[in-house]
Amino acid sequence: MAPGSDDVVLNYREAATFLGISERTLERYVRESRIPYVRFPQRGERRTVVRFLRSQLLQWLKQRTVRAAHAVPQPNLEGAA
C-alpha cells in the first residue's frame, strides 16, 4: 500500500480524530451500524477488534455532505450611502 493511500486501516482513536468526533460517538455509530467498519476476530478470544478503512470513511462523509441548494445573493453595497 502506497503512503498516503486512502486504504489506510485506522483504529478507534485514529478514526475518531479523522472524523472530528469523540471515540464514544464512534463506538455508538458502530453499535448502531451507522458507519462502515471491519471486524477482525481475535484468536482464542470471544471479542473482536474493530478497524476502519480511511477510504470508506471518506465515502461515508461525502454521502452525508449537505450541499447548498442555490447561491445566496450578495447585497449590493455600491448604491448604499
Stockholm file with secondary structure:
# STOCKHOLM 1.0

chainA/1-81         MAPGSDDVVLNYREAATFLGISERTLERYVRESRIPYVRFPQRGERRTVVRFLRSQLLQWLKQRTVRAAHAVPQPNLEGAA
#=GR chainA/1-81 SS CCTTCTTCEECHHHHHHHHTSCHHHHHHHHHTTCSCCEEEECTTCSCEEEEEEHHHHHHHHHHTCCCCSSCCCCCCCSSCC
#=GC SS_cons        CCTTCTTCEECHHHHHHHHTSCHHHHHHHHHTTCSCCEEEECTTCSCEEEEEEHHHHHHHHHHTCCCCSSCCCCCCCSSCC
//
